[in-house]
Amino acid sequence: MADYGHEPQFGIFVTPDAAQADAVLALARLADAVGLDLVTFQDHPYQAKFLDTWTLLSVVAAQTTHVRVAPNVLNLPLRPPAVLARAVASLDRLSGGRVDLGLGAGAFWDGVAAMGGPRRTPGEAVDALSEAIEILRALWDTSQRSVRQVGEHYAIVGAHPGPAPAHDVEIWVGAYKPRMLRLTGTQADGWLPSMGYIELEDIPEANARIDDAAAAAGRPPSAIRRMLNLLAGGLEPERLAELNLRDGISTFILAASSDDDVRRFAEETAPAVRELVLAGESRPLAGAGAGAARPVVVESTPLAADPTPPPARRLSAEQAWDEATRPTARGADAGETGARRYTPDQQAAGRHLIDVHDHLRAELDRLREIIEQVARGETDATTARQHITRMTIRQNNWTLGTFCETYCRVVTQHHTLEDRSVFPHLRRSDPALQPVLDRLEAEHVTIADLLERVDQALVSLVAPGGDGIANVNATVDLLTDALLSHFSYEERELIEPLARHGFY
């Protein structure tokens, strides 16, 4: 049993096919829209049919708002570490801290040599990777005046460090053999193997090698995130949960080639795995002993998910609706409600709702930032309109109902229940919620209209004789007031009922 303390994360691994460049970018934008954590690309600079990975990562970072980007993994022999350090830090700052770095020691040496790179033995490749990681970290450390790192493969003499990344960039290593696994334990922040190169039954032994190396270097094994690249199609959620609970694998990255791959992984697989991990449930892998699964200990506690409060002040003099007319279904006996206790599985529903809203709040912040750029003349209205088109609140209708219908499909898959959406379920389970649900649905319609008003204001901005930027700002302010108020109201009214009744 391995528990390294990392929350489950999910991402995609997309082939950087130059002939399908638009499709590659569309998959990355979709991953961002449906709430995945990572978008990654392989790096083979000698492959003439592939887009350059670092250029691609930069464009993806510019076209997304919350998803992190990373090479999976970067071909170090063709990426000088001192220059790479500047590139990583620059993109991390430009993307708001959304870059991580997967590194490989090198492979396909004929291709590397054809591009002017070194041809290294396996031992030399490991040594060069170790030197490169030291150089990367030294150049990101702006507390020192200069960097001097003279090794067998790289020599940095007097280079000034900086810029520093916006966040602590994680370095993940693709490793399989003993020396690389030891390097991972002593120097890396993550271990990133791929199915097809490692058998699942070999993961515990590899973990042990990493753990021993980390301990010998004075590092806790939990300092190294355990990850896995999944083949197209992936694995069943129960299998992924087992890998998390038994082997500590917390980040799963799917080789995805279609919209369906991305949506299914984000909307079905990821929530199912999170649910199973939270509950501590999994079925044993083939050949695993009866004690392989983590025992389930269910402890009830008071409701921990707190609704997000509404903003203290409004931005717009106009109001989307009269908040005083909002119904409430919170129990008259607040003391009784506060005294109720819920299992972690029951409380997960409210946390999921808040997580979704937090993502949508981040999208709203990004929209406001783009509008400010339009006002300053740093971008144009067309770019702003494109951002609105890609926003989750537009693509997914941003409603709780849409999110919960997806979550319900996952839950019913595990409990073999009939698929149904959350609002009808809550209406049946708690008649007192009827007025609240009616009001929430009515507000959904109003906010959809406000999104259209923002779009129309941007169109008018570029039309001859059209309204100016002040009209755009006023419309976005109204949208902001409405969305933040609505999210707060929805959380306030539904977190506790969702804990009692669930999504299904």
Beta strands, then each sheet from edge to edge (+ up, - down):
strand 1: 9-14
strand 2: 38-41
strand 3: 68-71
strand 4: 74-75
strand 5: 101-104
strand 6: 147-150
strand 7: 155-159
strand 8: 171-173
strand 9: 190-191
strand 10: 225-230
strand 11: 249-255
strand 12: 301-302
strand 13: 341-342
sheet 1: 3+ 2+ 1+ 11+ 10+ 9+ 8+ 5+ 4+
sheet 2: 6+ 7-
sheet 3: 12+ 13-
end
